Amino acid sequence: QVQLVESGGGLVQAGGSLRLSCVASGRIFSPNIMGWYRQAPGKQRELAADITSGGSTNYADSVKGRFTISRDNAKNTVYLQMNSLKPEETAVYYCNVHFIARMTGYWGQGTQVTVSS
């Protein structure tokens, strides 16, 4: 079993920054992809960014140039640095790990990010 624990959410003014962290514990298989998804009220969950265990990154167009995803494989931790935040990015942000060879994945419980205007 794998557990993901997110932290770093909170309330920030528009234009501000937050850094999210997600620590994975349990049996972690490589190769894998760790990512951050977000779900705003009344909307579907969407990918913000992800990163492979090899370090390749992928970003939603809406966050390119403002968000940076990174990871520390030794600590099984993924980070999301979010800059120039917008009110419409208010959402619950979820961490996900996907084990490529096993075609399974796990979700964290989410952390609330609220951006005030």
N, CA, C and O atoms as CSV, one atom per row, in Angstrom:
chain,resi,resn,atom,element,x,y,z
A,1,GLN,N,N,0.839,-1.190,0.000
A,1,GLN,CA,C,0.000,0.000,0.000
A,1,GLN,C,C,0.878,1.246,0.000
A,1,GLN,O,O,1.969,1.266,0.570
A,2,VAL,N,N,0.372,2.275,-0.652
A,2,VAL,CA,C,1.101,3.542,-0.757
A,2,VAL,C,C,0.259,4.638,-0.134
A,2,VAL,O,O,-0.955,4.690,-0.334
A,3,GLN,N,N,0.895,5.497,0.609
A,3,GLN,CA,C,0.223,6.674,1.169
A,3,GLN,C,C,0.905,7.933,0.668
A,3,GLN,O,O,2.130,8.002,0.573
A,4,LEU,N,N,0.097,8.916,0.352
A,4,LEU,CA,C,0.585,10.211,-0.087
A,4,LEU,C,C,0.057,11.265,0.867
A,4,LEU,O,O,-1.142,11.322,1.139
A,5,VAL,N,N,0.952,12.099,1.373
A,5,VAL,CA,C,0.551,13.142,2.304
A,5,VAL,C,C,0.994,14.490,1.757
A,5,VAL,O,O,2.185,14.760,1.599
A,6,GLU,N,N,0.002,15.328,1.471
A,6,GLU,CA,C,0.279,16.661,0.920
A,6,GLU,C,C,0.356,17.694,2.033
A,6,GLU,O,O,-0.244,17.535,3.096
A,7,SER,N,N,1.097,18.742,1.768
A,7,SER,CA,C,1.153,19.878,2.685
A,7,SER,C,C,1.500,21.127,1.896
A,7,SER,O,O,1.943,21.056,0.750
A,8,GLY,N,N,1.290,22.278,2.533
A,8,GLY,CA,C,1.688,23.534,1.918
A,8,GLY,C,C,0.559,24.383,1.369
A,8,GLY,O,O,0.784,25.509,0.924
A,9,GLY,N,N,-0.652,23.852,1.397
A,9,GLY,CA,C,-1.764,24.666,0.922
A,9,GLY,C,C,-2.082,25.796,1.890
A,9,GLY,O,O,-1.521,25.874,2.983
A,10,GLY,N,N,-2.997,26.676,1.469
A,10,GLY,CA,C,-3.380,27.772,2.332
A,10,GLY,C,C,-4.034,28.883,1.563
A,10,GLY,O,O,-4.467,28.713,0.423
A,11,LEU,N,N,-4.099,30.031,2.211
A,11,LEU,CA,C,-4.719,31.216,1.629
A,11,LEU,C,C,-3.630,32.178,1.193
A,11,LEU,O,O,-2.704,32.471,1.949
A,12,VAL,N,N,-3.748,32.665,-0.027
A,12,VAL,CA,C,-2.753,33.598,-0.558
A,12,VAL,C,C,-3.474,34.631,-1.420
A,12,VAL,O,O,-4.516,34.337,-2.005
A,13,GLN,N,N,-2.930,35.814,-1.495
A,13,GLN,CA,C,-3.509,36.836,-2.357
A,13,GLN,C,C,-3.108,36.595,-3.807
A,13,GLN,O,O,-2.094,35.959,-4.094
A,14,ALA,N,N,-3.915,37.107,-4.694
A,14,ALA,CA,C,-3.609,37.007,-6.115
A,14,ALA,C,C,-2.225,37.588,-6.375
A,14,ALA,O,O,-1.863,38.645,-5.859
A,15,GLY,N,N,-1.463,36.864,-7.191
A,15,GLY,CA,C,-0.089,37.267,-7.466
A,15,GLY,C,C,0.935,36.672,-6.519
A,15,GLY,O,O,2.141,36.793,-6.736
A,16,GLY,N,N,0.450,36.030,-5.469
A,16,GLY,CA,C,1.341,35.438,-4.485
A,16,GLY,C,C,1.830,34.059,-4.877
A,16,GLY,O,O,1.561,33.568,-5.974
A,17,SER,N,N,2.561,33.440,-3.946
A,17,SER,CA,C,3.182,32.148,-4.207
A,17,SER,C,C,2.900,31.174,-3.072
A,17,SER,O,O,2.707,31.560,-1.919
A,18,LEU,N,N,2.882,29.912,-3.436
A,18,LEU,CA,C,2.812,28.819,-2.480
A,18,LEU,C,C,3.674,27.684,-2.975
A,18,LEU,O,O,3.901,27.538,-4.176
A,19,ARG,N,N,4.156,26.875,-2.039
A,19,ARG,CA,C,4.904,25.680,-2.396
A,19,ARG,C,C,4.230,24.477,-1.748
A,19,ARG,O,O,4.117,24.386,-0.526
A,20,LEU,N,N,3.789,23.561,-2.595
A,20,LEU,CA,C,3.168,22.335,-2.114
A,20,LEU,C,C,4.209,21.222,-2.049
A,20,LEU,O,O,5.133,21.163,-2.861
A,21,SER,N,N,4.039,20.347,-1.072
A,21,SER,CA,C,4.895,19.174,-0.939
A,21,SER,C,C,4.020,17.940,-0.808
A,21,SER,O,O,2.908,18.006,-0.283
A,22,CYS,N,N,4.529,16.822,-1.286
A,22,CYS,CA,C,3.824,15.547,-1.175
A,22,CYS,C,C,4.856,14.460,-0.917
A,22,CYS,O,O,5.786,14.259,-1.698
A,23,VAL,N,N,4.669,13.771,0.192
A,23,VAL,CA,C,5.578,12.683,0.556
A,23,VAL,C,C,4.869,11.357,0.349
A,23,VAL,O,O,3.761,11.149,0.844
A,24,ALA,N,N,5.513,10.467,-0.385
A,24,ALA,CA,C,4.979,9.131,-0.611
A,24,ALA,C,C,5.671,8.137,0.301
A,24,ALA,O,O,6.887,8.187,0.486
A,25,SER,N,N,4.887,7.235,0.868
A,25,SER,CA,C,5.454,6.184,1.714
A,25,SER,C,C,4.853,4.842,1.318
A,25,SER,O,O,3.796,4.773,0.691
A,26,GLY,N,N,5.562,3.769,1.703
A,26,GLY,CA,C,5.124,2.433,1.331
A,26,GLY,C,C,6.011,1.896,0.221
A,26,GLY,O,O,7.165,2.300,0.075
A,27,ARG,N,N,5.450,0.972,-0.563
A,27,ARG,CA,C,6.225,0.358,-1.639
A,27,ARG,C,C,6.153,1.258,-2.878
A,27,ARG,O,O,5.124,1.344,-3.549
A,28,ILE,N,N,7.256,1.911,-3.154
A,28,ILE,CA,C,7.337,2.827,-4.283
A,28,ILE,C,C,8.127,2.153,-5.391
A,28,ILE,O,O,9.298,1.815,-5.218
A,29,PHE,N,N,7.473,1.960,-6.535
A,29,PHE,CA,C,8.098,1.277,-7.670
A,29,PHE,C,C,8.533,2.292,-8.709
A,29,PHE,O,O,7.893,3.326,-8.902
A,30,SER,N,N,9.617,1.980,-9.363
A,30,SER,CA,C,10.080,2.783,-10.493
A,30,SER,C,C,10.031,1.924,-11.748
A,30,SER,O,O,10.200,0.708,-11.660
A,31,PRO,N,N,9.805,2.521,-12.909
A,31,PRO,CA,C,9.606,3.956,-13.097
A,31,PRO,C,C,8.206,4.401,-12.657
A,31,PRO,O,O,7.262,3.610,-12.635
A,32,ASN,N,N,8.102,5.659,-12.315
A,32,ASN,CA,C,6.808,6.181,-11.907
A,32,ASN,C,C,6.677,7.639,-12.336
A,32,ASN,O,O,7.649,8.284,-12.728
A,33,ILE,N,N,5.479,8.124,-12.251
A,33,ILE,CA,C,5.175,9.524,-12.520
A,33,ILE,C,C,4.478,10.082,-11.280
A,33,ILE,O,O,3.496,9.514,-10.802
A,34,MET,N,N,4.985,11.177,-10.775
A,34,MET,CA,C,4.304,11.863,-9.672
A,34,MET,C,C,3.758,13.184,-10.193
A,34,MET,O,O,4.418,13.894,-10.951
A,35,GLY,N,N,2.564,13.491,-9.777
A,35,GLY,CA,C,1.954,14.680,-10.341
A,35,GLY,C,C,1.050,15.401,-9.367
A,35,GLY,O,O,0.682,14.892,-8.308
A,36,TRP,N,N,0.712,16.609,-9.775
A,36,TRP,CA,C,-0.239,17.432,-9.033
A,36,TRP,C,C,-1.448,17.692,-9.923
A,36,TRP,O,O,-1.323,18.157,-11.056
A,37,TYR,N,N,-2.598,17.384,-9.390
A,37,TYR,CA,C,-3.855,17.659,-10.044
A,37,TYR,C,C,-4.630,18.644,-9.169
A,37,TYR,O,O,-4.343,18.799,-7.982
A,38,ARG,N,N,-5.608,19.299,-9.772
A,38,ARG,CA,C,-6.428,20.222,-8.992
A,38,ARG,C,C,-7.882,20.113,-9.400
A,38,ARG,O,O,-8.211,19.817,-10.549
A,39,GLN,N,N,-8.743,20.359,-8.427
A,39,GLN,CA,C,-10.176,20.307,-8.690
A,39,GLN,C,C,-10.840,21.503,-8.032
A,39,GLN,O,O,-10.867,21.631,-6.808
A,40,ALA,N,N,-11.374,22.373,-8.875
A,40,ALA,CA,C,-12.099,23.541,-8.397
A,40,ALA,C,C,-13.554,23.148,-8.161
A,40,ALA,O,O,-14.024,22.164,-8.733
A,41,PRO,N,N,-14.266,23.889,-7.339
A,41,PRO,CA,C,-15.675,23.566,-7.071
A,41,PRO,C,C,-16.489,23.495,-8.348
A,41,PRO,O,O,-16.457,24.414,-9.166
A,42,GLY,N,N,-17.214,22.407,-8.516
A,42,GLY,CA,C,-18.063,22.244,-9.679
A,42,GLY,C,C,-17.346,21.889,-10.959
A,42,GLY,O,O,-17.964,21.849,-12.023
A,43,LYS,N,N,-16.051,21.631,-10.879
A,43,LYS,CA,C,-15.287,21.320,-12.089
A,43,LYS,C,C,-14.611,19.959,-11.949
A,43,LYS,O,O,-14.508,19.396,-10.859
A,44,GLN,N,N,-14.158,19.457,-13.089
A,44,GLN,CA,C,-13.470,18.174,-13.089
A,44,GLN,C,C,-12.027,18.340,-12.614
A,44,GLN,O,O,-11.432,19.413,-12.712
A,45,ARG,N,N,-11.503,17.257,-12.105
A,45,ARG,CA,C,-10.106,17.265,-11.710
A,45,ARG,C,C,-9.245,17.363,-12.960
A,45,ARG,O,O,-9.522,16.710,-13.966
A,46,GLU,N,N,-8.197,18.183,-12.892
A,46,GLU,CA,C,-7.332,18.379,-14.049
A,46,GLU,C,C,-5.869,18.347,-13.619
A,46,GLU,O,O,-5.516,18.658,-12.482
A,47,LEU,N,N,-5.042,17.960,-14.574
A,47,LEU,CA,C,-3.611,17.923,-14.322
A,47,LEU,C,C,-3.049,19.337,-14.304
A,47,LEU,O,O,-3.350,20.151,-15.177
A,48,ALA,N,N,-2.223,19.620,-13.288
A,48,ALA,CA,C,-1.460,20.870,-13.284
A,48,ALA,C,C,-0.052,20.611,-13.827
A,48,ALA,O,O,0.432,21.320,-14.711
A,49,ALA,N,N,0.591,19.579,-13.277
A,49,ALA,CA,C,1.951,19.252,-13.701
A,49,ALA,C,C,2.305,17.855,-13.218
A,49,ALA,O,O,1.787,17.382,-12.206
A,50,ASP,N,N,3.196,17.202,-13.955
A,50,ASP,CA,C,3.729,15.930,-13.464
A,50,ASP,C,C,5.190,15.792,-13.845
A,50,ASP,O,O,5.719,16.528,-14.678
A,51,ILE,N,N,5.824,14.812,-13.199
A,51,ILE,CA,C,7.261,14.611,-13.401
A,51,ILE,C,C,7.559,13.132,-13.275
A,51,ILE,O,O,7.076,12.468,-12.358
A,52,THR,N,N,8.356,12.619,-14.197
A,52,THR,CA,C,8.711,11.208,-14.160
A,52,THR,C,C,9.850,10.981,-13.164
A,52,THR,O,O,10.513,11.922,-12.727
A,53,SER,N,N,10.059,9.711,-12.818
A,53,SER,CA,C,11.169,9.390,-11.934
A,53,SER,C,C,12.507,9.718,-12.584
A,53,SER,O,O,13.520,9.839,-11.896
A,54,GLY,N,N,12.513,9.862,-13.900
A,54,GLY,CA,C,13.721,10.276,-14.611
A,54,GLY,C,C,13.890,11.770,-14.710
A,54,GLY,O,O,14.923,12.255,-15.171
A,55,GLY,N,N,12.867,12.515,-14.275
A,55,GLY,CA,C,12.986,13.970,-14.249
A,55,GLY,C,C,12.312,14.719,-15.382
A,55,GLY,O,O,12.401,15.946,-15.434
A,56,SER,N,N,11.647,14.035,-16.282
A,56,SER,CA,C,10.934,14.723,-17.359
A,56,SER,C,C,9.654,15.339,-16.810
A,56,SER,O,O,8.924,14.718,-16.038
A,57,THR,N,N,9.403,16.570,-17.225
A,57,THR,CA,C,8.253,17.299,-16.688
A,57,THR,C,C,7.207,17.576,-17.764
A,57,THR,O,O,7.494,17.592,-18.961
A,58,ASN,N,N,5.996,17.791,-17.293
A,58,ASN,CA,C,4.869,18.088,-18.164
A,58,ASN,C,C,3.970,19.062,-17.418
A,58,ASN,O,O,3.670,18.870,-16.239
A,59,TYR,N,N,3.533,20.133,-18.136
A,59,TYR,CA,C,2.709,21.160,-17.504
A,59,TYR,C,C,1.447,21.417,-18.312
A,59,TYR,O,O,1.444,21.335,-19.540
A,60,ALA,N,N,0.381,21.729,-17.595
A,60,ALA,CA,C,-0.796,22.250,-18.277
A,60,ALA,C,C,-0.437,23.608,-18.862
A,60,ALA,O,O,0.352,24.352,-18.280
A,61,ASP,N,N,-1.014,23.926,-20.006
A,61,ASP,CA,C,-0.709,25.202,-20.661
A,61,ASP,C,C,-0.986,26.386,-19.732
A,61,ASP,O,O,-0.274,27.390,-19.765
A,62,SER,N,N,-2.005,26.262,-18.919
A,62,SER,CA,C,-2.426,27.379,-18.076
A,62,SER,C,C,-1.421,27.713,-16.973
A,62,SER,O,O,-1.468,28.805,-16.408
A,63,VAL,N,N,-0.516,26.790,-16.662
A,63,VAL,CA,C,0.435,27.048,-15.572
A,63,VAL,C,C,1.874,27.203,-16.056
A,63,VAL,O,O,2.763,27.517,-15.264
A,64,LYS,N,N,2.106,26.992,-17.323
A,64,LYS,CA,C,3.471,27.092,-17.846
A,64,LYS,C,C,4.054,28.472,-17.581
A,64,LYS,O,O,3.401,29.492,-17.799
A,65,GLY,N,N,5.285,28.486,-17.110
A,65,GLY,CA,C,5.958,29.740,-16.815
A,65,GLY,C,C,5.706,30.260,-15.414
A,65,GLY,O,O,6.387,31.177,-14.955
A,66,ARG,N,N,4.720,29.672,-14.725
A,66,ARG,CA,C,4.408,30.127,-13.365
A,66,ARG,C,C,4.594,29.028,-12.322
A,66,ARG,O,O,4.957,29.317,-11.182
A,67,PHE,N,N,4.354,27.790,-12.691
A,67,PHE,CA,C,4.499,26.661,-11.771
A,67,PHE,C,C,5.753,25.873,-12.134
A,67,PHE,O,O,6.121,25.760,-13.303
A,68,THR,N,N,6.392,25.335,-11.112
A,68,THR,CA,C,7.549,24.477,-11.318
A,68,THR,C,C,7.401,23.232,-10.455
A,68,THR,O,O,7.248,23.314,-9.236
A,69,ILE,N,N,7.448,22.075,-11.116
A,69,ILE,CA,C,7.383,20.811,-10.391
A,69,ILE,C,C,8.794,20.240,-10.272
A,69,ILE,O,O,9.603,20.348,-11.193
A,70,SER,N,N,9.069,19.636,-9.130
A,70,SER,CA,C,10.378,19.016,-8.911
A,70,SER,C,C,10.189,17.836,-7.964
A,70,SER,O,O,9.134,17.681,-7.349
A,71,ARG,N,N,11.206,17.023,-7.857
A,71,ARG,CA,C,11.098,15.867,-6.964
A,71,ARG,C,C,12.451,15.510,-6.399
A,71,ARG,O,O,13.498,15.830,-6.962
A,72,ASP,N,N,12.393,14.828,-5.251
A,72,ASP,CA,C,13.573,14.283,-4.605
A,72,ASP,C,C,13.311,12.786,-4.480
A,72,ASP,O,O,12.575,12.351,-3.595
A,73,ASN,N,N,13.906,12.014,-5.356
A,73,ASN,CA,C,13.636,10.580,-5.379
A,73,ASN,C,C,14.086,9.883,-4.095
A,73,ASN,O,O,13.457,8.920,-3.654
A,74,ALA,N,N,15.164,10.365,-3.502
A,74,ALA,CA,C,15.657,9.745,-2.267
A,74,ALA,C,C,14.642,9.893,-1.138
A,74,ALA,O,O,14.583,9.060,-0.234
A,75,LYS,N,N,13.845,10.957,-1.198
A,75,LYS,CA,C,12.847,11.218,-0.163
A,75,LYS,C,C,11.437,10.876,-0.619
A,75,LYS,O,O,10.478,11.074,0.127
A,76,ASN,N,N,11.303,10.364,-1.835
A,76,ASN,CA,C,9.975,10.067,-2.393
A,76,ASN,C,C,9.033,11.265,-2.240
A,76,ASN,O,O,7.879,11.119,-1.837
A,77,THR,N,N,9.539,12.422,-2.561
A,77,THR,CA,C,8.805,13.667,-2.372
A,77,THR,C,C,8.739,14.442,-3.678
A,77,THR,O,O,9.712,14.522,-4.428
A,78,VAL,N,N,7.558,15.011,-3.931
A,78,VAL,CA,C,7.368,15.871,-5.092
A,78,VAL,C,C,6.907,17.236,-4.599
A,78,VAL,O,O,6.159,17.341,-3.627
A,79,TYR,N,N,7.360,18.270,-5.278
A,79,TYR,CA,C,7.050,19.636,-4.906
A,79,TYR,C,C,6.369,20.352,-6.077
A,79,TYR,O,O,6.560,20.005,-7.242
A,80,LEU,N,N,5.584,21.346,-5.729
A,80,LEU,CA,C,5.008,22.212,-6.752
A,80,LEU,C,C,5.155,23.651,-6.271
A,80,LEU,O,O,4.488,24.077,-5.328
A,81,GLN,N,N,6.029,24.383,-6.930
A,81,GLN,CA,C,6.190,25.803,-6.646
A,81,GLN,C,C,5.223,26.564,-7.540
A,81,GLN,O,O,5.285,26.469,-8.766
A,82,MET,N,N,4.331,27.316,-6.914
A,82,MET,CA,C,3.308,28.029,-7.660
A,82,MET,C,C,3.498,29.529,-7.461
A,82,MET,O,O,3.411,30.027,-6.339
A,83,ASN,N,N,3.753,30.231,-8.531
A,83,ASN,CA,C,3.957,31.672,-8.498
A,83,ASN,C,C,2.857,32.373,-9.286
A,83,ASN,O,O,2.184,31.761,-10.115
A,84,SER,N,N,2.688,33.640,-9.023
A,84,SER,CA,C,1.703,34.464,-9.733
A,84,SER,C,C,0.331,33.806,-9.737
A,84,SER,O,O,-0.316,33.694,-10.779
A,85,LEU,N,N,-0.093,33.382,-8.584
A,85,LEU,CA,C,-1.362,32.662,-8.481
A,85,LEU,C,C,-2.551,33.556,-8.798
A,85,LEU,O,O,-2.541,34.758,-8.531
A,86,LYS,N,N,-3.575,32.935,-9.374
A,86,LYS,CA,C,-4.776,33.648,-9.801
A,86,LYS,C,C,-5.980,33.146,-8.995
A,86,LYS,O,O,-5.996,31.994,-8.559
A,87,PRO,N,N,-6.969,33.989,-8.799
A,87,PRO,CA,C,-8.155,33.553,-8.043
A,87,PRO,C,C,-8.825,32.310,-8.624
A,87,PRO,O,O,-9.348,31.477,-7.882
A,88,GLU,N,N,-8.809,32.188,-9.946
A,88,GLU,CA,C,-9.451,31.033,-10.560
A,88,GLU,C,C,-8.682,29.736,-10.325
A,88,GLU,O,O,-9.142,28.661,-10.708
A,89,GLU,N,N,-7.519,29.836,-9.698
A,89,GLU,CA,C,-6.765,28.630,-9.375
A,89,GLU,C,C,-7.075,28.120,-7.964
A,89,GLU,O,O,-6.438,27.191,-7.466
A,90,THR,N,N,-8.048,28.738,-7.349
A,90,THR,CA,C,-8.553,28.213,-6.086
A,90,THR,C,C,-9.116,26.820,-6.326
A,90,THR,O,O,-9.983,26.619,-7.176
A,91,ALA,N,N,-8.603,25.862,-5.557
A,91,ALA,CA,C,-8.982,24.466,-5.783
A,91,ALA,C,C,-8.377,23.597,-4.688
A,91,ALA,O,O,-7.547,24.043,-3.896
A,92,VAL,N,N,-8.811,22.365,-4.670
A,92,VAL,CA,C,-8.114,21.354,-3.877
A,92,VAL,C,C,-7.053,20.744,-4.787
A,92,VAL,O,O,-7.345,20.306,-5.900
A,93,TYR,N,N,-5.841,20.725,-4.304
A,93,TYR,CA,C,-4.724,20.195,-5.075
A,93,TYR,C,C,-4.378,18.803,-4.546
A,93,TYR,O,O,-4.135,18.610,-3.355
A,94,TYR,N,N,-4.364,17.842,-5.470
A,94,TYR,CA,C,-4.140,16.446,-5.126
A,94,TYR,C,C,-2.814,15.957,-5.690
A,94,TYR,O,O,-2.446,16.266,-6.824
A,95,CYS,N,N,-2.121,15.203,-4.889
A,95,CYS,CA,C,-0.902,14.527,-5.324
A,95,CYS,C,C,-1.264,13.132,-5.845
A,95,CYS,O,O,-2.154,12.466,-5.315
A,96,ASN,N,N,-0.568,12.718,-6.873
A,96,ASN,CA,C,-0.804,11.391,-7.462
A,96,ASN,C,C,0.530,10.742,-7.798
A,96,ASN,O,O,1.474,11.407,-8.224
A,97,VAL,N,N,0.590,9.432,-7.597
A,97,VAL,CA,C,1.734,8.661,-8.082
A,97,VAL,C,C,1.197,7.534,-8.954
A,97,VAL,O,O,0.248,6.841,-8.588
A,98,HIS,N,N,1.816,7.369,-10.102
A,98,HIS,CA,C,1.413,6.325,-11.043
A,98,HIS,C,C,2.607,5.429,-11.307
A,98,HIS,O,O,3.672,5.887,-11.722
A,99,PHE,N,N,2.407,4.131,-11.056
A,99,PHE,CA,C,3.473,3.160,-11.299
A,99,PHE,C,C,3.294,2.626,-12.715
A,99,PHE,O,O,2.338,1.906,-13.003
A,100,ILE,N,N,4.222,2.987,-13.591
A,100,ILE,CA,C,4.054,2.776,-15.025
A,100,ILE,C,C,3.947,1.283,-15.358
A,100,ILE,O,O,3.029,0.882,-16.073
A,101,ALA,N,N,4.866,0.457,-14.854
A,101,ALA,CA,C,4.880,-0.956,-15.204
A,101,ALA,C,C,3.671,-1.691,-14.623
A,101,ALA,O,O,3.174,-2.644,-15.223
A,102,ARG,N,N,3.207,-1.256,-13.476
A,102,ARG,CA,C,2.090,-1.935,-12.809
A,102,ARG,C,C,0.740,-1.343,-13.188
A,102,ARG,O,O,-0.306,-1.912,-12.874
A,103,MET,N,N,0.767,-0.209,-13.860
A,103,MET,CA,C,-0.463,0.467,-14.293
A,103,MET,C,C,-1.417,0.686,-13.125
A,103,MET,O,O,-2.622,0.472,-13.254
A,104,THR,N,N,-0.880,1.108,-11.997
A,104,THR,CA,C,-1.689,1.443,-10.830
A,104,THR,C,C,-1.270,2.808,-10.325
A,104,THR,O,O,-0.166,3.280,-10.595
A,105,GLY,N,N,-2.167,3.427,-9.592
A,105,GLY,CA,C,-1.845,4.726,-9.058
A,105,GLY,C,C,-2.547,4.976,-7.748
A,105,GLY,O,O,-3.494,4.278,-7.384
A,106,TYR,N,N,-2.066,5.986,-7.042
A,106,TYR,CA,C,-2.634,6.343,-5.744
A,106,TYR,C,C,-2.791,7.852,-5.652
A,106,TYR,O,O,-2.067,8.621,-6.285
A,107,TRP,N,N,-3.768,8.246,-4.834
A,107,TRP,CA,C,-4.052,9.666,-4.634
A,107,TRP,C,C,-3.857,10.047,-3.173
A,107,TRP,O,O,-4.089,9.251,-2.263
A,108,GLY,N,N,-3.425,11.283,-2.977
A,108,GLY,CA,C,-3.453,11.847,-1.654
A,108,GLY,C,C,-4.831,12.382,-1.344
A,108,GLY,O,O,-5.728,12.333,-2.187
A,109,GLN,N,N,-5.003,12.892,-0.141
A,109,GLN,CA,C,-6.306,13.397,0.271
A,109,GLN,C,C,-6.549,14.835,-0.160
A,109,GLN,O,O,-7.675,15.326,-0.076
A,110,GLY,N,N,-5.519,15.503,-0.613
A,110,GLY,CA,C,-5.680,16.852,-1.138
A,110,GLY,C,C,-5.355,17.928,-0.124
A,110,GLY,O,O,-5.447,17.726,1.087
A,111,THR,N,N,-4.974,19.075,-0.653
A,111,THR,CA,C,-4.709,20.249,0.180
A,111,THR,C,C,-5.378,21.453,-0.481
A,111,THR,O,O,-5.268,21.650,-1.691
A,112,GLN,N,N,-6.058,22.240,0.314
A,112,GLN,CA,C,-6.815,23.367,-0.221
A,112,GLN,C,C,-5.899,24.544,-0.507
A,112,GLN,O,O,-5.080,24.931,0.326
A,113,VAL,N,N,-6.049,25.102,-1.689
A,113,VAL,CA,C,-5.370,26.346,-2.060
A,113,VAL,C,C,-6.452,27.368,-2.378
A,113,VAL,O,O,-7.296,27.142,-3.246
A,114,THR,N,N,-6.422,28.479,-1.680
A,114,THR,CA,C,-7.391,29.546,-1.915
A,114,THR,C,C,-6.643,30.814,-2.269
A,114,THR,O,O,-5.775,31.277,-1.528
A,115,VAL,N,N,-7.001,31.368,-3.428
A,115,VAL,CA,C,-6.359,32.586,-3.914
A,115,VAL,C,C,-7.393,33.706,-3.880
A,115,VAL,O,O,-8.393,33.662,-4.596
A,116,SER,N,N,-7.149,34.692,-3.056
A,116,SER,CA,C,-8.109,35.792,-2.928
A,116,SER,C,C,-7.768,36.912,-3.904
A,116,SER,O,O,-6.607,37.143,-4.241
A,117,SER,N,N,-8.818,37.596,-4.345
A,117,SER,CA,C,-8.609,38.685,-5.317
A,117,SER,C,C,-8.410,40.023,-4.624
A,117,SER,O,O,-8.222,41.041,-5.290
